[in-house]
Amino acid sequence: MCVNGEESAFGGGSGDPGGRRRRLKIAGFLLAGVLVVGAGGAGWAFWRLNDNIQSVDIDAALGDNRPAKVRSSPDPSSPDPSASDPAASNPSASNPAASATAEALPSGALNILVLGSDSRSGKENAKLGGGDEGAGARSDTAMVVHIDEGRTGATVVSIPRDTLVTRPSCPLESGGSTAVAYNVMFNSAYAVGGPVCAVKTVESMTDVRMDHYIEIDFSGFAKLVDALGGVMVTTDEDIDDEDSHLSLRAGTHHLDGEQALALARTRHGIGDGSDLGRIGLQQKLVKALLDQISSTDLLTNPAQLYRAADAITGSLTTDTGLDSLTELTRLGESVRGLSSAGTRTVMMPVVTAPYDRNRVVADEPEAGRLWESLR
Protein backbone atom coordinates (compact mmCIF):
# COMPACT_ATOMS: atom_id res chain seq x y z
CA MET A 1 0.00 0.00 0.00
CA CYS A 2 1.60 3.23 -1.09
CA VAL A 3 -0.13 6.47 -0.18
CA ASN A 4 0.85 9.93 -1.34
CA GLY A 5 -2.44 11.77 -1.32
CA GLU A 6 -2.78 15.39 -2.37
CA GLU A 7 -5.90 17.49 -2.29
CA SER A 8 -6.58 21.20 -2.07
CA ALA A 9 -8.36 21.88 1.18
CA PHE A 10 -9.32 25.42 0.30
CA GLY A 11 -11.98 26.04 -2.34
CA GLY A 12 -12.11 29.08 -4.59
CA GLY A 13 -9.36 30.74 -6.57
CA SER A 14 -8.36 34.29 -7.36
CA GLY A 15 -11.49 34.79 -9.43
CA ASP A 16 -13.75 34.21 -6.45
CA PRO A 17 -15.60 37.47 -5.65
CA GLY A 18 -15.09 36.72 -1.95
CA GLY A 19 -11.37 36.25 -2.50
CA ARG A 20 -10.17 38.98 -0.15
CA ARG A 21 -12.27 37.68 2.73
CA ARG A 22 -11.31 34.07 2.07
CA ARG A 23 -7.61 34.97 2.04
CA LEU A 24 -8.01 36.45 5.51
CA LYS A 25 -9.75 33.33 6.71
CA ILE A 26 -7.16 30.97 5.29
CA ALA A 27 -4.61 32.97 7.25
CA GLY A 28 -6.78 32.54 10.33
CA PHE A 29 -10.13 34.21 10.89
CA LEU A 30 -9.37 34.50 14.57
CA LEU A 31 -6.39 36.71 13.85
CA ALA A 32 -8.38 38.99 11.58
CA GLY A 33 -11.15 39.00 14.14
CA VAL A 34 -8.84 40.27 16.84
CA LEU A 35 -8.32 43.40 14.76
CA VAL A 36 -12.05 43.88 14.32
CA VAL A 37 -12.80 43.47 18.02
CA GLY A 38 -9.93 45.80 18.93
CA ALA A 39 -10.95 48.41 16.40
CA GLY A 40 -14.37 48.47 18.03
CA GLY A 41 -12.79 49.62 21.27
CA ALA A 42 -13.43 46.38 23.17
CA GLY A 43 -10.10 46.35 24.97
CA TRP A 44 -11.54 44.10 27.68
CA ALA A 45 -12.15 41.45 25.02
CA PHE A 46 -8.51 41.62 23.95
CA TRP A 47 -7.28 40.99 27.46
CA ARG A 48 -9.81 38.18 28.05
CA LEU A 49 -8.77 36.38 24.87
CA ASN A 50 -5.08 37.06 25.51
CA ASP A 51 -5.26 35.50 28.98
CA ASN A 52 -6.91 32.39 27.53
CA ILE A 53 -3.77 31.28 25.68
CA GLN A 54 -1.39 28.77 27.28
CA SER A 55 2.20 28.41 26.11
CA VAL A 56 5.29 26.20 26.30
CA ASP A 57 8.87 27.46 25.94
CA ILE A 58 9.95 24.91 23.33
CA ASP A 59 13.06 26.81 22.21
CA ALA A 60 14.47 26.87 25.74
CA ALA A 61 13.69 23.18 26.28
CA LEU A 62 15.33 21.97 23.07
CA GLY A 63 18.30 24.34 22.95
CA ASP A 64 20.49 24.64 19.86
CA ASN A 65 20.71 20.98 18.82
CA ARG A 66 18.04 21.35 16.15
CA PRO A 67 17.77 21.63 12.35
CA ALA A 68 18.96 24.90 10.89
CA LYS A 69 16.48 27.76 10.83
CA VAL A 70 16.64 29.69 7.58
CA ARG A 71 15.76 33.35 7.97
CA SER A 72 15.82 35.40 4.81
CA SER A 73 13.61 38.06 6.39
CA PRO A 74 12.42 38.99 9.90
CA ASP A 75 10.32 36.42 11.73
CA PRO A 76 7.62 36.96 14.40
CA SER A 77 9.87 35.27 16.95
CA SER A 78 12.95 37.36 16.03
CA PRO A 79 14.42 39.50 18.83
CA ASP A 80 13.39 43.16 18.54
CA PRO A 81 16.33 45.60 18.62
CA SER A 82 14.18 47.92 20.74
CA ALA A 83 13.54 45.23 23.36
CA SER A 84 15.08 47.46 26.02
CA ASP A 85 12.20 49.89 25.49
CA PRO A 86 8.93 48.07 26.28
CA ALA A 87 6.82 50.81 24.75
CA ALA A 88 8.80 50.72 21.51
CA SER A 89 9.06 46.94 21.26
CA ASN A 90 5.37 46.39 22.07
CA PRO A 91 3.19 49.33 21.02
CA SER A 92 0.08 47.37 21.95
CA ALA A 93 1.19 47.26 25.59
CA SER A 94 -0.46 50.64 26.04
CA ASN A 95 -2.97 50.12 23.25
CA PRO A 96 -3.98 46.43 23.03
CA ALA A 97 -5.98 47.04 19.86
CA ALA A 98 -3.01 48.49 17.96
CA SER A 99 -2.69 46.96 14.51
CA ALA A 100 0.21 44.62 13.80
CA THR A 101 0.74 46.57 10.58
CA ALA A 102 2.25 49.46 12.58
CA GLU A 103 5.62 47.75 12.04
CA ALA A 104 7.14 46.14 8.98
CA LEU A 105 5.69 42.63 8.77
CA PRO A 106 7.89 39.53 8.46
CA SER A 107 7.88 37.74 5.12
CA GLY A 108 10.27 34.81 5.59
CA ALA A 109 9.37 31.14 5.27
CA LEU A 110 7.87 29.47 8.35
CA ASN A 111 7.16 25.91 9.50
CA ILE A 112 4.44 25.47 12.12
CA LEU A 113 3.55 22.19 13.83
CA VAL A 114 -0.23 22.08 14.39
CA LEU A 115 -1.59 19.37 16.70
CA GLY A 116 -5.11 18.35 17.63
CA SER A 117 -4.85 16.88 21.12
CA ASP A 118 -7.06 14.04 22.36
CA SER A 119 -6.57 15.17 25.96
CA ARG A 120 -9.33 14.12 28.38
CA SER A 121 -8.31 16.73 30.96
CA GLY A 122 -11.31 18.65 32.23
CA LYS A 123 -14.92 17.53 32.25
CA GLU A 124 -15.70 18.82 28.72
CA ASN A 125 -12.76 17.03 27.08
CA ALA A 126 -13.47 13.82 29.02
CA LYS A 127 -17.12 13.87 27.94
CA LEU A 128 -16.28 14.52 24.28
CA GLY A 129 -13.36 12.10 24.11
CA GLY A 130 -14.71 9.34 26.31
CA GLY A 131 -12.67 7.65 29.02
CA ASP A 132 -11.38 8.99 32.30
CA GLU A 133 -10.90 12.69 32.95
CA GLY A 134 -7.34 12.11 34.04
CA ALA A 135 -6.35 9.94 31.04
CA GLY A 136 -3.15 10.88 29.23
CA ALA A 137 -3.16 12.88 26.01
CA ARG A 138 -1.87 12.04 22.54
CA SER A 139 -1.68 13.99 19.29
CA ASP A 140 -4.81 12.85 17.49
CA THR A 141 -4.05 15.02 14.45
CA ALA A 142 -0.67 16.32 13.30
CA MET A 143 0.05 18.73 10.46
CA VAL A 144 3.20 20.57 9.43
CA VAL A 145 2.15 23.89 7.91
CA HIS A 146 4.87 25.33 5.68
CA ILE A 147 4.42 28.97 4.66
CA ASP A 148 6.59 29.91 1.69
CA GLU A 149 8.99 32.85 1.48
CA GLY A 150 6.87 35.90 0.77
CA ARG A 151 3.94 34.25 2.61
CA THR A 152 1.66 33.98 -0.42
CA GLY A 153 1.83 30.18 -0.69
CA ALA A 154 1.61 27.28 1.75
CA THR A 155 1.83 23.48 2.00
CA VAL A 156 0.02 21.53 4.73
CA VAL A 157 1.44 18.04 5.36
CA SER A 158 -0.57 15.54 7.43
CA ILE A 159 1.44 12.96 9.42
CA PRO A 160 -0.52 9.74 10.08
CA ARG A 161 -0.59 9.01 13.81
CA ASP A 162 0.03 5.31 13.08
CA THR A 163 3.42 6.06 11.52
CA LEU A 164 6.22 4.09 13.20
CA VAL A 165 9.20 6.31 14.01
CA THR A 166 12.33 6.51 16.11
CA ARG A 167 11.37 8.74 19.02
CA PRO A 168 14.41 10.70 20.22
CA SER A 169 15.34 11.34 23.83
CA CYS A 170 13.22 14.28 25.00
CA PRO A 171 13.72 16.59 27.99
CA LEU A 172 11.03 16.37 30.65
CA GLU A 173 9.52 19.32 32.51
CA SER A 174 10.10 17.51 35.79
CA GLY A 175 13.78 17.01 34.98
CA GLY A 176 15.71 14.26 33.23
CA SER A 177 14.76 12.94 29.82
CA THR A 178 13.00 10.07 28.08
CA ALA A 179 14.90 7.19 26.53
CA VAL A 180 15.24 6.81 22.78
CA ALA A 181 12.50 4.48 21.49
CA TYR A 182 12.48 2.59 18.19
CA ASN A 183 9.53 1.60 16.00
CA VAL A 184 6.96 3.40 18.15
CA MET A 185 3.85 5.23 16.99
CA PHE A 186 4.36 8.85 16.09
CA ASN A 187 1.68 10.12 18.46
CA SER A 188 3.41 8.51 21.45
CA ALA A 189 5.85 11.45 21.44
CA TYR A 190 3.19 13.82 22.73
CA ALA A 191 1.98 11.24 25.24
CA VAL A 192 5.38 10.84 26.90
CA GLY A 193 6.84 14.33 26.51
CA GLY A 194 4.11 16.79 25.52
CA PRO A 195 4.62 19.56 22.95
CA VAL A 196 8.40 19.59 23.40
CA CYS A 197 8.77 15.91 22.48
CA ALA A 198 6.25 16.23 19.65
CA VAL A 199 8.32 19.01 18.11
CA LYS A 200 11.62 17.18 18.66
CA THR A 201 10.24 14.00 17.08
CA VAL A 202 8.95 15.85 14.01
CA GLU A 203 12.28 17.63 13.61
CA SER A 204 14.16 14.33 14.01
CA MET A 205 12.12 12.53 11.35
CA THR A 206 11.99 15.42 8.87
CA ASP A 207 15.17 17.44 9.51
CA VAL A 208 12.91 20.49 9.23
CA ARG A 209 12.99 23.17 11.95
CA MET A 210 9.59 23.93 13.49
CA ASP A 211 9.45 27.68 14.02
CA HIS A 212 6.18 27.58 15.93
CA TYR A 213 3.74 25.23 17.65
CA ILE A 214 -0.07 25.42 17.89
CA GLU A 215 -2.35 22.93 19.66
CA ILE A 216 -6.13 22.80 20.14
CA ASP A 217 -8.07 20.22 22.18
CA PHE A 218 -11.43 18.42 21.83
CA SER A 219 -13.45 21.05 23.66
CA GLY A 220 -12.01 23.98 21.72
CA PHE A 221 -12.70 22.37 18.37
CA ALA A 222 -16.29 21.50 19.25
CA LYS A 223 -16.95 24.97 20.65
CA LEU A 224 -15.51 26.56 17.53
CA VAL A 225 -17.85 24.62 15.25
CA ASP A 226 -20.83 25.49 17.45
CA ALA A 227 -19.81 29.17 17.48
CA LEU A 228 -19.87 29.07 13.68
CA GLY A 229 -23.38 27.58 13.66
CA GLY A 230 -22.23 24.09 12.64
CA VAL A 231 -20.81 22.84 9.34
CA MET A 232 -22.17 21.12 6.23
CA VAL A 233 -20.27 17.96 5.28
CA THR A 234 -20.88 15.46 2.48
CA THR A 235 -19.76 11.88 3.09
CA ASP A 236 -19.17 9.41 0.27
CA GLU A 237 -20.08 6.31 2.29
CA ASP A 238 -22.09 5.30 5.34
CA ILE A 239 -20.26 5.83 8.64
CA ASP A 240 -20.93 3.77 11.74
CA ASP A 241 -18.10 4.07 14.26
CA GLU A 242 -18.76 2.88 17.82
CA ASP A 243 -15.55 4.46 19.08
CA SER A 244 -16.33 8.00 17.88
CA HIS A 245 -20.08 7.46 18.42
CA LEU A 246 -20.85 8.71 14.92
CA SER A 247 -23.48 7.18 12.66
CA LEU A 248 -24.17 8.87 9.31
CA ARG A 249 -25.66 7.73 6.03
CA ALA A 250 -23.79 8.69 2.87
CA GLY A 251 -24.87 12.17 1.81
CA THR A 252 -24.84 15.77 3.02
CA HIS A 253 -25.29 16.54 6.72
CA HIS A 254 -25.34 19.57 9.00
CA LEU A 255 -23.08 18.76 11.96
CA ASP A 256 -22.85 20.50 15.31
CA GLY A 257 -19.58 20.73 17.25
CA GLU A 258 -19.81 17.33 18.91
CA GLN A 259 -20.69 15.59 15.63
CA ALA A 260 -17.93 17.41 13.73
CA LEU A 261 -15.42 16.32 16.35
CA ALA A 262 -16.67 12.74 16.03
CA LEU A 263 -16.17 12.96 12.26
CA ALA A 264 -12.60 14.20 12.71
CA ARG A 265 -11.92 11.24 15.04
CA THR A 266 -13.66 8.54 12.97
CA ARG A 267 -11.47 5.79 11.58
CA HIS A 268 -13.03 2.36 12.29
CA GLY A 269 -16.30 3.12 10.55
CA ILE A 270 -14.81 3.85 7.11
CA GLY A 271 -12.53 2.23 4.55
CA ASP A 272 -10.03 -0.21 6.01
CA GLY A 273 -10.30 1.32 9.48
CA SER A 274 -6.84 2.87 9.34
CA ASP A 275 -5.72 6.38 10.20
CA LEU A 276 -5.35 7.14 6.49
CA GLY A 277 -9.11 7.16 6.02
CA ARG A 278 -9.48 9.54 8.94
CA ILE A 279 -7.09 12.01 7.31
CA GLY A 280 -9.38 12.09 4.27
CA LEU A 281 -12.35 12.96 6.51
CA GLN A 282 -10.33 15.66 8.24
CA GLN A 283 -9.58 17.24 4.87
CA LYS A 284 -13.31 17.31 4.11
CA LEU A 285 -13.90 18.94 7.47
CA VAL A 286 -11.30 21.62 6.80
CA LYS A 287 -13.16 22.55 3.62
CA ALA A 288 -16.48 22.58 5.44
CA LEU A 289 -15.11 24.85 8.17
CA LEU A 290 -13.73 27.32 5.66
CA ASP A 291 -17.02 27.34 3.75
CA GLN A 292 -18.92 28.00 6.97
CA ILE A 293 -16.55 30.78 8.00
CA SER A 294 -17.11 32.44 4.62
CA SER A 295 -20.90 32.15 4.77
CA THR A 296 -21.11 33.25 8.41
CA ASP A 297 -19.43 36.59 7.67
CA LEU A 298 -17.72 36.81 11.04
CA LEU A 299 -15.95 40.04 10.19
CA THR A 300 -19.27 41.91 10.30
CA ASN A 301 -20.67 40.07 13.34
CA PRO A 302 -18.57 41.04 16.37
CA ALA A 303 -20.63 39.00 18.85
CA GLN A 304 -20.29 35.76 16.91
CA LEU A 305 -16.69 36.60 16.10
CA TYR A 306 -15.92 36.95 19.81
CA ARG A 307 -17.61 33.64 20.62
CA ALA A 308 -15.50 31.88 17.99
CA ALA A 309 -12.30 33.59 19.14
CA ASP A 310 -13.04 32.79 22.79
CA ALA A 311 -13.66 29.14 21.85
CA ILE A 312 -10.29 28.87 20.13
CA THR A 313 -8.08 30.77 22.57
CA GLY A 314 -9.64 29.04 25.56
CA SER A 315 -8.35 25.69 24.29
CA LEU A 316 -5.15 26.89 22.62
CA THR A 317 -1.55 26.05 23.51
CA THR A 318 1.30 27.65 21.57
CA ASP A 319 5.04 28.11 21.81
CA THR A 320 6.11 31.29 23.60
CA GLY A 321 6.66 33.01 20.26
CA LEU A 322 2.90 33.01 19.63
CA ASP A 323 1.45 33.24 23.12
CA SER A 324 -0.29 36.59 22.84
CA LEU A 325 -2.89 38.11 20.54
CA THR A 326 -0.33 40.71 19.50
CA GLU A 327 2.00 37.98 18.23
CA LEU A 328 -0.81 35.92 16.69
CA THR A 329 -2.20 39.01 14.98
CA ARG A 330 1.23 39.92 13.62
CA LEU A 331 1.54 36.43 12.15
CA GLY A 332 -1.97 36.64 10.71
CA GLU A 333 -1.34 40.01 9.12
CA SER A 334 1.89 38.72 7.55
CA VAL A 335 -0.01 36.00 5.63
CA ARG A 336 -2.90 38.12 4.38
CA GLY A 337 -1.65 37.58 0.83
CA LEU A 338 -2.02 33.79 1.13
CA SER A 339 -4.59 32.62 -1.42
CA SER A 340 -6.46 29.36 -1.71
CA ALA A 341 -4.87 28.79 -5.12
CA GLY A 342 -1.46 28.97 -3.48
CA THR A 343 -2.26 26.46 -0.73
CA ARG A 344 -2.07 22.69 -1.06
CA THR A 345 -2.59 19.80 1.35
CA VAL A 346 -0.69 16.52 1.16
CA MET A 347 -0.16 13.46 3.32
CA MET A 348 3.34 12.30 4.12
CA PRO A 349 4.05 9.39 1.72
CA VAL A 350 3.78 6.12 3.65
CA VAL A 351 3.76 2.37 3.04
CA THR A 352 2.56 -0.51 5.20
CA ALA A 353 5.15 -1.41 7.84
CA PRO A 354 6.84 -4.71 6.82
CA TYR A 355 6.55 -6.06 10.38
CA ASP A 356 3.06 -4.76 11.28
CA ARG A 357 0.31 -4.45 8.68
CA ASN A 358 -1.66 -2.20 11.05
CA ARG A 359 1.06 0.46 11.01
CA VAL A 360 2.83 2.50 8.35
CA VAL A 361 6.32 3.84 7.82
CA ALA A 362 7.61 6.73 5.74
CA ASP A 363 7.87 5.81 2.07
CA GLU A 364 11.41 6.72 1.07
CA PRO A 365 12.80 8.43 -0.87
CA GLU A 366 9.46 10.20 -1.58
CA ALA A 367 8.94 11.32 2.03
CA GLY A 368 12.49 12.67 2.20
CA ARG A 369 11.98 14.67 -0.99
CA LEU A 370 8.80 16.18 0.43
CA TRP A 371 10.51 17.32 3.63
CA GLU A 372 13.49 18.63 1.68
CA SER A 373 11.15 20.89 -0.29
CA LEU A 374 10.07 22.54 2.98
CA ARG A 375 13.55 23.43 4.20
N, C-alpha and C positions, 0 to 999 in steps of 0.2 A: 504494500500500500504506500504509494508516494503521494503526498499532499503538498501543493504549493498554491493555495487558493488566493485569488486576488479579486477584489470587488470594491467599487467605489461606494463609500458609505454616506456620501453627501450628494443629494440630488440637486439638479439645477446648475446650469453653467453661467457664463458671463452674459448671456442673452436674457436671463431671467429678470423680469421687471423688479423682483424683490431682491436683486443681487446684493445691493449694499447692506440690507438688513441681514441677509443670510450670511454674508461674510463676517459680520459682527458676531453672529451666533456660532459659527464654526469656531471662531476664536474663543468663544466662551460667553454666553449671554449673561452669566453672572457678572463678569468683569465689566461689560458694557452697562449693566444694570446699576452697578455701584456708582457710576458717573451720573446716571439719571437721578438716583436717590439723593446723591450728594448735591447735585445742581438744584434740587428742590428744597434745599436748606435743612434736610432731615439729618443733622449731624448726629443725633442720638442713634439713628439707625446704623450709621457708619460704625460707631463704637460698639454697638450690640453685635453686629456681624463680625467685626474685627476680633472681638473677644471670643467668638465661637471657635476660631481656628486653633487647632493643636499642631505642634511642630516637633520635629526630631532633628538634632544637629548631626546630620549624616557626614558632612565634611570633616568635622572634628573626630568622629568615631572612626572613620576609615583612614584618615591621614593622607599621606602623599603617595602611597603604594597603590596607584590606580591608573587606568588608561589615560593617555594624554588628553588634555582638554584644549581643543583648537579654538582660539578666539581671534577672529579676524575683525571683530568690531565689539564695542562694549556690550556687556551682558548684564541682566538684572541683578545678578549676584556679585558683580564686580565691585571692588572697594571704591568708594566715592572720595576723590581728593579732598573734598570739603568736610570729611567726616568729623574733623575737630570742631566744626561749627554746626550744631544740631539743627539750627534754623535753616542753614543753607543746604545741608545734606538731606533734610526731610521737610520740605515746605509744607507738607500736609500736617506736620505736627501741630501747627497753630491753626491750620485750616484743613480739617480732615476731608473736605470735599474737593480739595484742589486737584485739578486734572493732571494725570501723568504726563500729558503732552507739554507741561511747562518746561521740561528738560528734553534734550535730544534723546530720542528713543533708541534702544539697542536694535541691531539688525543682524547680528551674527547667528550662526546655526546653533540649535539647541536640541538636546535629547532629554526627554522627560519620561520617567517610569510612572505609569498610571496603574494603580492596583484597586480592584474591588475586593474588599475584605469580607470574609464570611464569619467575622467575629460575632459571638453570641453575648458579648458583654452588654449589660443593661437589659431591662425587661423587653423593650421594643425589638432589639436585635434577636433576643432569645425566642420571642414569639414568632418572628418572621423566619428565622433560620431553623427553628426546631432544636431540640436538645436542651442541655443544661445552660443556665445563664452564665456559669463560670467556665464553660468549655473553651478550649484554646482556639485561636484564630489562624486561618490560612488565607493565602491569596487566591480567591475564587476566580478572578479575572486579572490578566496581566497584559499590558500593552506598552510597547515602547513607541512614544510619539516623537518622531524626528521632524523638526522644523528647519527647512532649508535656509541657507544664507540669503539674506534679503527678506525672509519671513513672508514670502508669497506662495510657498509650496510646502507640502508636508506629506510624510509617510507614516502610517500607523501600523505597527507590526504586532499581531497577537501571538503570545507564547502559550501553547497548550499546557495546562497545569499538569497533565500526565507525562510530560517530557522528562525522561531520566537524564540527570545531570550529575556532575561532580560538584558537590556543595563545598565551597572553601571554608576554612576556619574563619569564624566571625566573632568580633568582639561583643561581649555581653554588657548590658547596662549595669548589672550587678557586680561586674568585674570578671576577669578571666576571658575565656573564649571557647567556642565550640570546636569540636574535632572535625577534621576534613571527612566528608562522607562521599562514598562512590555509588553511582547507579541508584540515586534516590530521586523521588519526584520533585520537580521544580518548586511546587508550592510549599514544600517542607521548609524551605529557607525562611519564609515569613513565620512559620509556626515555631521554629526554634530560636530565631534571632530578630524577629520583627522587621521593620523597614530597613534597618542597616544591613541585615543579612540578605534581604531581598535585593537591595541595590548591589551589594558585593557579588552575589551569585550571578545576576544579570551581566555585570561588568566582566566577570570571570569567563562566562560562556560566550560573550559577544566581542570582547575587547573594545567595547564602546563605552565612553564615559557618560554617566547619567548626570546631567547638570542639575536636574530637579526631580522631586518626588511628590506625587499627589495620590492620596488614598481616600476612598469614600466607602462607608459601610452599608449594610442592609437597610437600616432605618433611613439613612439619608437618601438613598436611591428611591425608596418607596415614597417618601415624603415629597421628593422632587417631582415624581410623576403625578402624584395627587395635586400638587400645587399648580401643575400645568393643565389640570383637568383631565388627566388620563392620556392614553395614546391609542392610535389605531394601528393594528398589526395584522398582516395577512400571512397565514401559515399554509404551507404547501401540502401538509399531511396531518392526520389526526395526531393529537398529543395526549398521552395518558401516563403521567409520571407520578408514582406514589411518593417518591422522595421529595419532589418539589411541590406536590399537592396541586398540580395543574392538569386540568382535563379540558381540551379544546378540540372541536371538530375542525377539519381543514376549512379555511375560509378567512374572512375578515372579521376582526373582533375589536371592540373597545375595551381596553384593559385599564384597571385602576392600578395604584402603586403596588399593592400586594401581588396582583396577578402579573404585572410587568416584571417584578422581581422574580417570581416563580418561573417566568419564561426565560429570563436570563440565566437561571440556575438549572433549567431542564437539560438532561442528557440521556436518561434511561428510557424516556418515552418516545425517542425519535431515532431514526437511522440505526446504526449498530450499537447505540448506547455509549459511544465514546465521547470524549471531550471535544472532538473535532466537530461533531454535530452541534454542540452547544455554541461554539464560536460562530457558526453560521446564524444561529438564532440571535446571538448578541449583535451581529452586524445588522440584522433586520431591525432590531430594537433601536440601534443608534439612528437609523434612518427615520424610524417612527418618532423618536424624540425630537429630532431636528425639524421634521414636518410640523409637529405640534407646537414647538417653540415659534416657528414662523407664523402659524395660523393664530396663535394666542396673542401675538402682538404685545409682548411684555413691555417693550420700550415705551408704550403709551398707557400702561396700566401699572402705576407705581405700587398699588396694594398687592396685586398678584406677583409683581416683580419681587417685592420684599419677601413674600411668603416663599417663593422659589429660592431666593438667595439665602434666607434663613435656614431653609431645609438643607441646602448644600453645606454652608459653612458650619452648621451645627454638627455635621458628621464628617468633617474634613480634617485630614492630617497631611501636612506638607513638610518639606525640609525647611530649615530656618531661612532660606533665601526667598521663600514665598509665603511666609507666615503672617502677612498682614494684607489688608485690602489695598494699601498703597502699592505694595510689591505685586500683588495679583493684577491690579489695574494696569500697572506699568507694563507687565507682560502682555495683558490683553490688548492694550493700545498698540503694542509693537507688532502684533499679528493681524491688524485690521485689514491689511491687504491680502490676507489668505483667502483664496477663492475655492469653491467646491471643485472646480475643474482642475485645480492644482493640488488636490488632496486625494491620496489613494490609501486603501487598506489592504493589507496582505497578512497571511499567516506564515509564521516561520516554517520553511520546508522541513517536513518530518517524514520518517518511515517507521514501520512497526519495529519495535525492539526485537532483535534476534533471539533474546532469551526470555521475553515476556510479551505475548501477543496482545496483552491489555495495556501496554505502555508504548510510547514512541520515543525515538531519539532523533536528534538533528540530522537531516539529510545533507551530507557533505558531498561535494564542495558547494552545493547550492546555498545552504544556510550561511556559510562563511562569506560567500559573495554578497549576499544580502546585507549582512552586518558591515562588511567593508564599505558598501555604498553609503552607509550612514555616518562614517567617521569623518 
